[in-house]
Amino acid sequence: MTLIGSGLSILMFHSFVWVILFTVAYATLTDVYCLRTMKESLEDPLNYLVPWNFSNSIEGFICNFTGVECWHPDENRVLNIRLSNMGLKGQFPRGIENCTTLTGLDLSGNHLYGSIPSNISRMLSFVTSLDLSSNNFSGVIPPSLANCSYLNVLKLDHNRLTGNIPLQLGLLVRIKTFNISNNLLSGQVPIFYNATYFSSECYANNSGLCGVPPNACQGPHQGHHPPDVRIIAGAAVGAVTIAAFVAVTIAAFVMAAKGKTRTFKFNKEPKASTLVYSAKEGD
């Protein structure tokens, strides 16, 4: 039995090592492909990306590329891509989704145009800093940005973005820097629930915005909050109330079975119910 157990342990250890090696190899291959597709999709009139030579196969070779930072200098895993003020032209490089461990993307000060991808949160799952400022991006701000839950920095200023600012962005609890000034945006600005206050300069030169002092919102925008927050809060409070009721009921049955039946009585309505009602009233 000892020999069999030892053999199984060795087999499991080898399998684990192979899985790790395959995962790392796959990740590094996708990161190389990520940068290759980025270079192919962008016009580079000033030749900043010419040094991006993919004929090399040494592990970590992409870490020497202009604007590329790796997690480790000897490993093809991209940490940050910083390509600001390089005169790059084209649309948002969708191949970026293959940099699966990317945490920072700076494409500011270029000539990029078109819309910001609606699935950007899936493309940049772990991004903490996103700077697309001073380009020519148009269309709406994707609501899915609210799913980039690690975001500390979001800069979309000096573009041609239109429509409303997704109020769901207020759910970005880690956000510290936020700028959407100098666009064509309208409607209410989001309320950030991490209590971070952003000055009016962060929203400047968007003539249709309200909720930024001294421009209070009027009419349908007044007092409006993201529906997602109300739903989440209501569901959570409701779940707690139901759980408490179920626990009390089970306890009563158990004690009744032991011949120690006791009467349970609520002196007043649970506070959770009041919270749910208040949340609905604020709609």
Backbone as CSV, one residue per row, in Angstrom:
resi,resn,N_x,N_y,N_z,CA_x,CA_y,CA_z,C_x,C_y,C_z
1,MET,0.829,-1.203,0.000,0.000,0.000,0.000,0.862,1.251,0.000
2,THR,2.009,1.131,0.702,2.904,2.279,0.772,3.476,2.610,-0.596
3,LEU,3.837,1.546,-1.348,4.375,1.744,-2.697,3.329,2.359,-3.610
4,ILE,2.083,1.873,-3.490,0.997,2.410,-4.327,0.748,3.867,-3.988
5,GLY,0.715,4.182,-2.662,0.497,5.563,-2.241,1.594,6.485,-2.720
6,SER,2.843,5.993,-2.634,3.971,6.805,-3.102,3.890,7.042,-4.600
7,GLY,3.519,5.980,-5.318,3.401,6.109,-6.773,2.338,7.109,-7.174
8,LEU,1.184,7.074,-6.480,0.113,8.025,-6.776,0.540,9.450,-6.456
9,SER,1.270,9.621,-5.360,1.741,10.960,-4.986,2.676,11.522,-6.037
10,ILE,3.597,10.662,-6.504,4.551,11.103,-7.536,3.804,11.464,-8.815
11,LEU,2.827,10.616,-9.197,2.050,10.860,-10.416,1.283,12.174,-10.310
12,MET,0.660,12.424,-9.155,-0.102,13.656,-8.971,0.813,14.874,-9.003
13,PHE,2.009,14.740,-8.393,2.962,15.860,-8.400,3.397,16.183,-9.825
14,HIS,3.729,15.145,-10.606,4.142,15.363,-11.999,3.012,15.989,-12.815
15,SER,1.782,15.527,-12.574,0.639,16.090,-13.306,0.472,17.559,-12.982
16,PHE,0.625,17.903,-11.687,0.505,19.289,-11.263,1.564,20.156,-11.941
17,VAL,2.802,19.656,-11.967,3.893,20.413,-12.601,3.607,20.644,-14.075
18,TRP,3.119,19.611,-14.756,2.814,19.759,-16.192,1.695,20.763,-16.425
19,VAL,0.692,20.756,-15.552,-0.410,21.726,-15.680,0.119,23.144,-15.522
20,ILE,0.984,23.369,-14.519,1.551,24.696,-14.289,2.383,25.131,-15.485
21,LEU,3.234,24.228,-15.978,4.078,24.571,-17.122,3.251,24.895,-18.350
22,PHE,2.172,24.123,-18.576,1.313,24.374,-19.731,0.607,25.709,-19.599
23,THR,0.130,26.017,-18.366,-0.572,27.285,-18.140,0.334,28.471,-18.390
24,VAL,1.557,28.418,-17.854,2.509,29.513,-18.049,2.869,29.657,-19.514
25,ALA,3.115,28.523,-20.174,3.477,28.569,-21.595,2.350,29.161,-22.420
26,TYR,1.100,28.742,-22.103,-0.045,29.255,-22.843,-0.199,30.758,-22.630
27,ALA,-0.037,31.196,-21.363,-0.178,32.619,-21.045,0.850,33.443,-21.792
28,THR,2.111,32.966,-21.818,3.153,33.742,-22.478,2.946,33.777,-23.983
29,LEU,2.442,32.696,-24.554,2.161,32.684,-25.990,1.060,33.675,-26.333
30,THR,0.028,33.745,-25.521,-1.069,34.671,-25.798,-0.609,36.124,-25.660
31,ASP,0.308,36.391,-24.733,0.804,37.754,-24.568,1.628,38.197,-25.770
32,VAL,2.414,37.285,-26.317,3.169,37.593,-27.545,2.189,37.881,-28.679
33,TYR,1.161,37.051,-28.791,0.142,37.250,-29.828,-0.590,38.572,-29.612
34,CYS,-0.842,38.917,-28.357,-1.496,40.184,-28.005,-0.726,41.365,-28.594
35,LEU,0.569,41.418,-28.355,1.377,42.541,-28.836,1.519,42.520,-30.352
36,ARG,1.606,41.324,-30.913,1.717,41.228,-32.377,0.473,41.802,-33.059
37,THR,-0.706,41.425,-32.551,-1.949,41.916,-33.157,-2.125,43.417,-32.919
38,MET,-1.650,43.904,-31.767,-1.711,45.347,-31.516,-0.900,46.109,-32.555
39,LYS,0.305,45.643,-32.794,1.175,46.314,-33.762,0.560,46.285,-35.158
40,GLU,-0.052,45.158,-35.512,-0.647,45.014,-36.841,-1.882,45.890,-37.018
41,SER,-2.612,46.151,-35.920,-3.877,46.880,-36.040,-3.707,48.396,-35.956
42,LEU,-2.516,48.871,-35.575,-2.297,50.304,-35.411,-1.336,50.852,-36.459
43,GLU,-1.665,52.029,-36.980,-0.721,52.740,-37.842,0.321,53.420,-36.953
44,ASP,1.562,53.347,-37.392,2.662,53.853,-36.579,3.553,54.785,-37.417
45,PRO,3.029,55.979,-37.772,3.768,56.867,-38.682,5.104,57.356,-38.121
46,LEU,5.267,57.362,-36.816,6.521,57.829,-36.213,7.470,56.674,-35.873
47,ASN,7.057,55.448,-36.244,7.914,54.249,-36.107,8.320,53.921,-34.661
48,TYR,7.475,54.257,-33.720,7.780,53.908,-32.338,7.717,52.402,-32.101
49,LEU,6.900,51.697,-32.889,6.727,50.267,-32.675,7.626,49.409,-33.559
50,VAL,8.485,50.033,-34.319,9.421,49.277,-35.173,10.270,48.313,-34.363
51,PRO,10.755,48.696,-33.173,11.554,47.745,-32.380,10.786,46.523,-31.893
52,TRP,9.476,46.504,-32.078,8.705,45.321,-31.691,8.958,44.219,-32.720
53,ASN,10.024,43.481,-32.518,10.440,42.431,-33.449,10.096,41.072,-32.854
54,PHE,9.273,40.317,-33.561,8.769,39.056,-33.024,9.531,37.837,-33.540
55,SER,10.669,38.053,-34.180,11.461,36.928,-34.683,12.233,36.242,-33.560
56,ASN,12.351,36.920,-32.426,13.051,36.368,-31.272,12.151,35.365,-30.545
57,SER,12.725,34.322,-30.001,11.928,33.334,-29.266,12.421,33.145,-27.839
58,ILE,13.332,34.001,-27.393,13.846,33.901,-26.032,12.787,34.384,-25.045
59,GLU,12.610,33.621,-23.988,11.618,33.993,-22.979,11.958,35.360,-22.389
60,GLY,10.976,36.257,-22.423,11.154,37.598,-21.889,11.553,38.632,-22.930
61,PHE,11.628,38.233,-24.222,12.091,39.192,-25.232,11.138,40.363,-25.403
62,ILE,9.841,40.155,-25.171,8.888,41.253,-25.346,9.013,42.301,-24.248
63,CYS,9.695,41.944,-23.152,9.845,42.878,-22.036,10.767,44.039,-22.382
64,ASN,11.493,43.917,-23.493,12.370,44.995,-23.956,11.695,45.897,-24.979
65,PHE,10.456,45.610,-25.306,9.733,46.426,-26.279,9.433,47.808,-25.692
66,THR,9.411,48.798,-26.560,9.049,50.157,-26.147,7.630,50.171,-25.570
67,GLY,7.493,50.711,-24.369,6.172,50.867,-23.761,5.611,49.633,-23.090
68,VAL,6.389,48.551,-23.015,5.899,47.293,-22.440,6.623,47.009,-21.127
69,GLU,5.845,46.725,-20.094,6.403,46.295,-18.809,5.875,44.902,-18.497
70,CYS,6.773,44.032,-18.046,6.393,42.657,-17.734,6.346,42.425,-16.234
71,TRP,5.682,41.361,-15.863,5.657,40.974,-14.457,7.055,40.603,-13.987
72,HIS,7.809,39.962,-14.889,9.179,39.576,-14.588,9.975,39.715,-15.874
73,PRO,11.184,40.261,-15.817,11.942,40.521,-17.048,12.294,39.279,-17.862
74,ASP,12.201,38.111,-17.259,12.522,36.873,-17.971,11.281,36.057,-18.304
75,GLU,10.145,36.737,-18.353,8.889,36.018,-18.596,7.987,36.852,-19.498
76,ASN,7.440,36.229,-20.510,6.584,36.941,-21.468,5.167,37.111,-20.928
77,ARG,5.046,37.772,-19.798,3.721,38.099,-19.261,3.656,39.604,-19.057
78,VAL,2.753,40.256,-19.806,2.687,41.716,-19.822,1.939,42.232,-18.598
79,LEU,2.560,43.193,-17.925,1.955,43.851,-16.767,1.284,45.159,-17.175
80,ASN,2.023,46.027,-17.877,1.507,47.318,-18.320,1.905,47.590,-19.767
81,ILE,1.034,48.306,-20.474,1.342,48.802,-21.815,1.137,50.304,-21.789
82,ARG,2.209,51.052,-22.050,2.165,52.516,-22.011,2.642,53.059,-23.347
83,LEU,1.686,53.459,-24.184,2.000,53.934,-25.531,1.461,55.347,-25.754
84,SER,1.626,56.205,-24.771,1.082,57.560,-24.874,1.928,58.435,-25.790
85,ASN,1.241,59.365,-26.471,1.898,60.399,-27.292,2.867,59.823,-28.325
86,MET,2.425,58.790,-29.019,3.260,58.161,-30.044,2.728,58.377,-31.448
87,GLY,1.649,59.166,-31.574,1.098,59.431,-32.897,0.416,58.234,-33.530
88,LEU,0.024,57.254,-32.730,-0.603,56.040,-33.250,-2.001,56.340,-33.786
89,LYS,-2.372,55.623,-34.854,-3.679,55.814,-35.485,-4.393,54.473,-35.599
90,GLY,-5.724,54.550,-35.556,-6.520,53.334,-35.693,-7.605,53.269,-34.639
91,GLN,-8.280,52.133,-34.583,-9.331,51.923,-33.596,-8.752,51.227,-32.369
92,PHE,-9.582,51.095,-31.353,-9.129,50.428,-30.136,-8.610,49.034,-30.491
93,PRO,-7.380,48.692,-30.101,-6.786,47.400,-30.487,-7.418,46.235,-29.727
94,ARG,-8.303,45.528,-30.378,-9.058,44.473,-29.703,-8.198,43.266,-29.347
95,GLY,-7.045,43.139,-29.978,-6.153,42.049,-29.609,-5.628,42.153,-28.200
96,ILE,-5.891,43.286,-27.550,-5.428,43.512,-26.180,-6.000,42.470,-25.221
97,GLU,-7.119,41.863,-25.585,-7.733,40.877,-24.696,-6.842,39.656,-24.504
98,ASN,-5.856,39.464,-25.382,-4.949,38.325,-25.246,-3.829,38.570,-24.249
99,CYS,-3.674,39.812,-23.779,-2.766,40.093,-22.661,-3.547,39.836,-21.383
100,THR,-3.623,38.595,-20.993,-4.598,38.157,-19.992,-4.263,38.590,-18.568
101,THR,-3.020,39.054,-18.326,-2.662,39.490,-16.974,-2.339,40.982,-16.940
102,LEU,-2.838,41.719,-17.903,-2.572,43.154,-17.996,-3.282,43.915,-16.878
103,THR,-2.556,44.838,-16.239,-3.175,45.655,-15.193,-3.204,47.142,-15.538
104,GLY,-2.417,47.574,-16.522,-2.398,48.990,-16.877,-2.322,49.193,-18.384
105,LEU,-3.187,50.092,-18.902,-3.186,50.404,-20.330,-3.270,51.910,-20.506
106,ASP,-2.268,52.477,-21.174,-2.223,53.918,-21.445,-2.031,54.134,-22.941
107,LEU,-3.101,54.577,-23.600,-3.058,54.890,-25.034,-3.339,56.370,-25.261
108,SER,-3.114,57.185,-24.251,-3.470,58.602,-24.323,-2.599,59.364,-25.311
109,GLY,-3.142,60.498,-25.795,-2.374,61.396,-26.644,-2.058,60.845,-28.016
110,ASN,-2.934,60.005,-28.550,-2.738,59.468,-29.897,-3.885,59.923,-30.803
111,HIS,-4.094,59.223,-31.895,-5.151,59.587,-32.844,-6.092,58.399,-33.050
112,LEU,-6.464,57.774,-31.960,-7.356,56.615,-32.016,-8.802,57.086,-32.122
113,TYR,-9.604,56.334,-32.850,-10.980,56.747,-33.117,-11.915,55.544,-33.023
114,GLY,-13.197,55.798,-33.271,-14.190,54.726,-33.165,-14.682,54.589,-31.736
115,SER,-15.416,53.536,-31.487,-16.034,53.351,-30.172,-15.120,52.558,-29.242
116,ILE,-15.338,52.766,-27.958,-14.701,51.930,-26.948,-15.493,50.625,-26.898
117,PRO,-14.844,49.465,-26.998,-15.584,48.192,-27.076,-16.574,48.008,-25.928
118,SER,-17.752,47.533,-26.262,-18.793,47.342,-25.248,-18.421,46.246,-24.248
119,ASN,-17.553,45.316,-24.672,-17.146,44.218,-23.784,-15.773,44.469,-23.170
120,ILE,-15.440,45.725,-22.970,-14.103,46.078,-22.492,-13.784,45.455,-21.138
121,SER,-14.779,45.207,-20.318,-14.510,44.600,-19.006,-14.034,43.160,-19.151
122,ARG,-14.469,42.486,-20.205,-13.996,41.127,-20.460,-12.608,41.144,-21.083
123,MET,-12.321,42.180,-21.860,-11.015,42.298,-22.496,-9.933,42.689,-21.501
124,LEU,-10.318,43.464,-20.480,-9.360,43.974,-19.495,-9.839,43.603,-18.088
125,SER,-9.856,42.333,-17.802,-10.469,41.849,-16.561,-9.774,42.342,-15.302
126,PHE,-8.451,42.539,-15.364,-7.699,42.866,-14.157,-7.094,44.267,-14.195
127,VAL,-7.588,45.097,-15.086,-6.996,46.424,-15.245,-7.246,47.290,-14.011
128,THR,-6.196,47.974,-13.569,-6.312,48.913,-12.462,-6.193,50.359,-12.939
129,SER,-5.598,50.554,-14.105,-5.440,51.907,-14.651,-5.714,51.880,-16.147
130,LEU,-6.674,52.717,-16.574,-7.044,52.796,-17.988,-7.070,54.260,-18.401
131,ASP,-6.191,54.614,-19.348,-6.092,56.002,-19.815,-6.242,56.027,-21.332
132,LEU,-7.411,56.497,-21.785,-7.688,56.634,-23.216,-7.891,58.104,-23.573
133,SER,-7.408,58.994,-22.741,-7.639,60.420,-22.926,-6.901,60.978,-24.141
134,SER,-7.383,62.138,-24.600,-6.755,62.883,-25.702,-6.615,62.032,-26.962
135,ASN,-7.741,61.450,-27.363,-7.852,60.745,-28.632,-9.094,61.263,-29.355
136,ASN,-9.635,60.463,-30.258,-10.865,60.844,-30.964,-11.936,59.771,-30.814
137,PHE,-11.969,59.125,-29.675,-12.985,58.098,-29.452,-14.372,58.740,-29.432
138,SER,-15.342,58.027,-29.998,-16.718,58.522,-30.064,-17.663,57.439,-29.551
139,GLY,-18.965,57.746,-29.593,-19.946,56.799,-29.080,-20.102,56.930,-27.574
140,VAL,-20.696,55.930,-26.971,-21.025,55.994,-25.542,-19.917,55.388,-24.686
141,ILE,-19.947,55.741,-23.414,-19.071,55.086,-22.438,-19.695,53.727,-22.111
142,PRO,-18.999,52.623,-22.319,-19.608,51.305,-22.095,-19.982,51.087,-20.635
143,PRO,-21.227,50.724,-20.358,-21.621,50.424,-18.970,-20.796,49.299,-18.355
144,SER,-20.246,48.411,-19.203,-19.482,47.274,-18.680,-18.213,47.709,-17.966
145,LEU,-17.801,48.968,-18.139,-16.632,49.454,-17.393,-16.844,49.321,-15.887
146,ALA,-18.098,49.331,-15.476,-18.405,49.178,-14.055,-17.998,47.804,-13.540
147,ASN,-17.807,46.845,-14.453,-17.378,45.504,-14.060,-15.862,45.384,-13.928
148,CYS,-15.139,46.425,-14.301,-13.681,46.442,-14.087,-13.443,46.837,-12.630
149,SER,-13.709,45.914,-11.742,-13.806,46.237,-10.320,-12.479,46.612,-9.675
150,TYR,-11.361,46.409,-10.384,-10.060,46.755,-9.809,-9.602,48.160,-10.203
151,LEU,-10.407,48.869,-10.978,-9.995,50.179,-11.485,-9.717,51.180,-10.374
152,ASN,-8.511,51.750,-10.424,-8.159,52.878,-9.571,-8.135,54.183,-10.362
153,VAL,-7.811,54.069,-11.645,-7.664,55.240,-12.507,-8.460,55.023,-13.790
154,LEU,-9.330,55.990,-14.114,-10.090,55.954,-15.359,-10.079,57.348,-15.978
155,LYS,-9.403,57.485,-17.111,-9.304,58.773,-17.796,-9.821,58.622,-19.225
156,LEU,-10.937,59.313,-19.495,-11.547,59.299,-20.829,-11.700,60.716,-21.369
157,ASP,-11.037,61.670,-20.757,-11.203,63.074,-21.129,-10.612,63.377,-22.500
158,HIS,-11.084,64.509,-23.065,-10.614,65.000,-24.370,-10.808,63.965,-25.478
159,ASN,-12.064,63.510,-25.594,-12.489,62.675,-26.711,-13.778,63.269,-27.269
160,ARG,-14.550,62.443,-27.966,-15.835,62.900,-28.509,-16.956,61.944,-28.077
161,LEU,-16.895,61.545,-26.840,-17.876,60.611,-26.296,-19.216,61.304,-26.077
162,THR,-20.301,60.586,-26.354,-21.649,61.148,-26.266,-22.528,60.293,-25.347
163,GLY,-23.755,60.785,-25.128,-24.714,60.049,-24.311,-24.508,60.300,-22.834
164,ASN,-25.135,59.459,-22.028,-25.053,59.592,-20.573,-23.835,58.856,-20.021
165,ILE,-23.383,59.316,-18.866,-22.356,58.576,-18.141,-23.056,57.432,-17.418
166,PRO,-22.644,56.188,-17.621,-23.311,55.079,-16.915,-23.245,55.293,-15.398
167,LEU,-24.398,55.351,-14.759,-24.427,55.574,-13.317,-23.815,54.405,-12.551
168,GLN,-23.737,53.245,-13.224,-23.129,52.080,-12.580,-21.658,52.289,-12.246
169,LEU,-21.025,53.276,-12.890,-19.620,53.549,-12.582,-19.440,53.930,-11.117
170,GLY,-20.508,54.379,-10.487,-20.443,54.697,-9.071,-20.133,53.491,-8.197
171,LEU,-20.253,52.293,-8.768,-19.976,51.075,-8.023,-18.492,50.720,-8.014
172,LEU,-17.668,51.507,-8.699,-16.224,51.250,-8.717,-15.630,51.697,-7.372
173,VAL,-15.571,50.789,-6.440,-15.226,51.153,-5.071,-13.746,51.493,-4.893
174,ARG,-12.900,51.105,-5.843,-11.464,51.393,-5.704,-11.039,52.658,-6.447
175,ILE,-11.966,53.297,-7.145,-11.605,54.423,-8.008,-11.043,55.585,-7.197
176,LYS,-9.924,56.134,-7.683,-9.278,57.271,-7.032,-9.102,58.453,-7.996
177,THR,-8.958,58.141,-9.275,-8.808,59.173,-10.303,-9.839,58.921,-11.392
178,PHE,-10.633,59.965,-11.705,-11.722,59.831,-12.674,-11.832,61.137,-13.441
179,ASN,-11.758,61.062,-14.770,-11.837,62.287,-15.576,-12.539,61.986,-16.895
180,ILE,-13.667,62.675,-17.125,-14.387,62.537,-18.396,-14.643,63.927,-19.001
181,SER,-13.824,64.891,-18.623,-14.000,66.265,-19.098,-13.749,66.366,-20.602
182,ASN,-14.267,67.453,-21.182,-14.041,67.759,-22.600,-14.514,66.642,-23.527
183,ASN,-15.781,66.279,-23.341,-16.479,65.365,-24.237,-17.804,65.999,-24.628
184,LEU,-18.751,65.183,-25.063,-20.075,65.681,-25.448,-21.147,64.958,-24.638
185,LEU,-20.890,64.759,-23.375,-21.748,63.946,-22.523,-22.905,64.741,-21.934
186,SER,-23.958,64.041,-21.535,-25.140,64.684,-20.961,-25.690,63.816,-19.841
187,GLY,-26.700,64.368,-19.125,-27.339,63.620,-18.046,-26.633,63.788,-16.720
188,GLN,-27.047,62.963,-15.766,-26.526,63.071,-14.409,-25.169,62.400,-14.283
189,VAL,-24.329,62.971,-13.431,-23.039,62.347,-13.139,-23.252,61.246,-12.097
190,PRO,-22.406,60.232,-12.085,-22.590,59.133,-11.121,-22.255,59.550,-9.695
191,ILE,-22.868,58.860,-8.752,-22.543,59.033,-7.340,-21.623,57.881,-6.954
192,PHE,-20.434,58.194,-6.520,-19.469,57.156,-6.182,-19.673,56.725,-4.733
193,TYR,-19.975,55.457,-4.556,-20.376,54.954,-3.250,-19.203,54.635,-2.335
194,ASN,-17.976,54.866,-2.820,-16.824,54.741,-1.918,-16.515,56.089,-1.275
195,ALA,-17.446,57.036,-1.429,-17.358,58.363,-0.814,-16.259,59.227,-1.417
196,THR,-15.744,58.822,-2.575,-14.746,59.646,-3.257,-15.445,60.820,-3.932
197,TYR,-14.904,62.007,-3.743,-15.473,63.201,-4.369,-14.556,63.657,-5.498
198,PHE,-15.142,63.857,-6.674,-14.386,64.353,-7.812,-14.873,65.770,-8.135
199,SER,-13.935,66.670,-8.273,-14.265,68.084,-8.462,-14.904,68.327,-9.823
200,SER,-15.445,69.514,-9.995,-16.119,69.868,-11.244,-15.168,69.833,-12.440
201,GLU,-13.854,69.997,-12.197,-12.893,69.941,-13.298,-12.879,68.575,-13.979
202,CYS,-13.246,67.545,-13.245,-13.270,66.188,-13.817,-14.413,66.007,-14.816
203,TYR,-15.391,66.927,-14.772,-16.562,66.851,-15.650,-16.656,68.049,-16.597
204,ALA,-15.678,68.944,-16.564,-15.764,70.229,-17.273,-15.949,70.062,-18.776
205,ASN,-16.610,71.084,-19.372,-16.805,71.159,-20.825,-17.589,69.976,-21.382
206,ASN,-18.610,69.575,-20.627,-19.676,68.687,-21.108,-20.972,69.431,-20.826
207,SER,-21.446,70.191,-21.786,-22.525,71.156,-21.534,-23.833,70.521,-21.074
208,GLY,-24.021,69.216,-21.325,-25.299,68.601,-20.972,-25.316,67.911,-19.629
209,LEU,-24.237,67.992,-18.868,-24.184,67.280,-17.594,-24.876,68.048,-16.474
210,CYS,-25.417,67.304,-15.519,-25.983,67.914,-14.307,-25.565,67.071,-13.114
211,GLY,-25.755,67.649,-11.937,-25.330,66.964,-10.723,-23.948,67.380,-10.286
212,VAL,-23.313,68.253,-11.088,-22.010,68.807,-10.733,-22.246,70.218,-10.221
213,PRO,-21.870,70.531,-8.995,-22.103,71.886,-8.472,-21.522,72.951,-9.405
214,PRO,-22.296,74.016,-9.692,-23.597,74.352,-9.093,-24.786,73.891,-9.931
215,ASN,-24.590,73.006,-10.896,-25.668,72.590,-11.808,-26.407,71.373,-11.252
216,ALA,-27.385,71.605,-10.414,-28.187,70.512,-9.863,-29.083,69.937,-10.951
217,CYS,-29.393,68.661,-10.837,-30.260,68.013,-11.817,-31.715,68.392,-11.558
218,GLN,-32.458,68.528,-12.632,-33.876,68.854,-12.554,-34.687,67.760,-13.250
219,GLY,-35.968,67.703,-12.926,-36.865,66.796,-13.626,-36.526,65.340,-13.388
220,PRO,-36.556,64.511,-14.470,-36.394,63.062,-14.313,-35.037,62.656,-13.769
221,HIS,-34.023,63.531,-13.902,-32.688,63.180,-13.406,-32.544,63.396,-11.908
222,GLN,-33.444,64.182,-11.314,-33.281,64.587,-9.921,-33.406,63.389,-8.986
223,GLY,-32.381,63.219,-8.138,-32.428,62.162,-7.131,-32.369,60.771,-7.686
224,HIS,-31.919,60.626,-8.927,-31.880,59.291,-9.534,-30.623,58.549,-9.113
225,HIS,-30.758,57.280,-8.800,-29.622,56.459,-8.395,-29.561,55.234,-9.299
226,PRO,-28.398,54.613,-9.414,-28.272,53.441,-10.259,-29.225,52.338,-9.833
227,PRO,-30.033,51.805,-10.764,-30.987,50.759,-10.402,-30.294,49.531,-9.848
228,ASP,-29.083,49.228,-10.304,-28.368,48.053,-9.846,-28.134,48.100,-8.346
229,VAL,-27.847,49.300,-7.814,-27.576,49.424,-6.390,-28.819,49.100,-5.584
230,ARG,-29.961,49.623,-5.997,-31.210,49.367,-5.279,-31.558,47.889,-5.288
231,ILE,-31.380,47.254,-6.461,-31.714,45.838,-6.583,-30.825,45.000,-5.684
232,ILE,-29.502,45.296,-5.723,-28.560,44.536,-4.907,-28.857,44.716,-3.432
233,ALA,-29.084,45.977,-3.014,-29.358,46.249,-1.604,-30.654,45.585,-1.158
234,GLY,-31.703,45.701,-1.984,-32.982,45.098,-1.641,-32.892,43.591,-1.535
235,ALA,-32.172,42.972,-2.486,-32.025,41.518,-2.473,-31.266,41.051,-1.239
236,ALA,-30.203,41.799,-0.899,-29.395,41.421,0.265,-30.206,41.517,1.552
237,VAL,-30.931,42.630,1.708,-31.735,42.813,2.915,-32.839,41.770,2.987
238,GLY,-33.466,41.496,1.849,-34.507,40.485,1.817,-33.991,39.107,2.192
239,ALA,-32.799,38.778,1.700,-32.204,37.479,2.002,-31.922,37.338,3.493
240,VAL,-31.427,38.414,4.110,-31.145,38.385,5.549,-32.428,38.181,6.343
241,THR,-33.496,38.870,5.942,-34.778,38.756,6.645,-35.326,37.336,6.565
242,ILE,-35.286,36.756,5.365,-35.801,35.393,5.166,-34.969,34.391,5.954
243,ALA,-33.639,34.578,5.930,-32.758,33.667,6.650,-33.046,33.698,8.152
244,ALA,-33.268,34.908,8.673,-33.572,35.034,10.097,-34.880,34.336,10.449
245,PHE,-35.895,34.503,9.595,-37.198,33.874,9.825,-37.084,32.351,9.807
246,VAL,-36.344,31.838,8.819,-36.162,30.388,8.709,-35.434,29.838,9.925
247,ALA,-34.394,30.566,10.390,-33.625,30.117,11.551,-34.494,30.039,12.800
248,VAL,-35.335,31.069,12.998,-36.223,31.090,14.164,-37.238,29.957,14.093
249,THR,-37.778,29.712,12.902,-38.771,28.645,12.725,-38.170,27.281,13.029
250,ILE,-36.975,27.029,12.507,-36.307,25.747,12.755,-36.019,25.567,14.236
251,ALA,-35.537,26.642,14.863,-35.247,26.558,16.300,-36.500,26.219,17.099
252,ALA,-37.639,26.793,16.721,-38.895,26.534,17.423,-39.304,25.069,17.308
253,PHE,-39.166,24.518,16.094,-39.517,23.115,15.885,-38.601,22.192,16.664
254,VAL,-37.310,22.516,16.688,-36.352,21.668,17.408,-36.665,21.633,18.888
255,MET,-36.939,22.784,19.474,-37.219,22.839,20.905,-38.575,22.233,21.227
256,ALA,-39.492,22.347,20.280,-40.792,21.710,20.502,-40.629,20.198,20.546
257,ALA,-39.767,19.676,19.696,-39.533,18.233,19.658,-38.899,17.739,20.951
258,LYS,-38.168,18.611,21.645,-37.515,18.248,22.901,-38.410,18.529,24.104
259,GLY,-39.626,18.956,23.834,-40.526,19.250,24.934,-40.253,20.558,25.618
260,LYS,-39.529,21.414,24.937,-39.195,22.721,25.520,-39.686,23.819,24.589
261,THR,-40.946,23.710,24.238,-41.495,24.666,23.300,-41.521,26.063,23.894
262,ARG,-41.007,27.005,23.139,-41.030,28.392,23.562,-41.718,29.240,22.502
263,THR,-42.262,30.336,22.921,-42.959,31.225,22.000,-42.005,32.308,21.536
264,PHE,-41.895,32.444,20.221,-41.056,33.489,19.645,-41.947,34.581,19.090
265,LYS,-41.583,35.770,19.383,-42.433,36.891,18.991,-41.564,38.081,18.595
266,PHE,-41.895,38.685,17.447,-41.228,39.915,17.040,-41.954,41.085,17.686
267,ASN,-41.242,41.921,18.431,-41.859,43.088,19.051,-42.230,44.141,18.032
268,LYS,-41.476,44.162,16.945,-41.765,45.141,15.885,-41.267,44.592,14.568
269,GLU,-41.636,45.263,13.504,-41.205,44.833,12.182,-39.686,44.896,12.099
270,PRO,-39.040,43.902,11.457,-37.589,43.943,11.320,-37.157,45.213,10.604
271,LYS,-36.038,45.762,11.035,-35.526,46.988,10.422,-35.238,46.798,8.945
272,ALA,-34.904,45.555,8.569,-34.600,45.303,7.155,-35.769,45.658,6.266
273,SER,-37.032,45.354,6.731,-38.200,45.674,5.932,-38.313,47.166,5.717
274,THR,-37.995,47.915,6.768,-38.041,49.373,6.661,-37.039,49.871,5.642
275,LEU,-35.852,49.244,5.627,-34.823,49.645,4.666,-35.281,49.408,3.234
276,VAL,-35.912,48.252,3.004,-36.404,47.949,1.658,-37.444,48.964,1.241
277,TYR,-38.371,49.270,2.173,-39.419,50.235,1.847,-38.822,51.602,1.526
278,SER,-37.833,52.012,2.336,-37.208,53.319,2.121,-36.506,53.373,0.801
279,ALA,-35.862,52.273,0.408,-35.164,52.257,-0.871,-36.129,52.420,-2.022
280,LYS,-37.314,51.784,-1.869,-38.322,51.913,-2.928,-38.869,53.322,-2.987
281,GLU,-39.053,53.938,-1.791,-39.592,55.293,-1.749,-38.683,56.265,-2.491
282,GLY,-37.348,56.003,-2.439,-36.402,56.936,-3.048,-36.363,56.842,-4.546
283,ASP,-37.117,55.874,-5.125,-37.100,55.741,-6.595,-37.601,56.995,-7.272
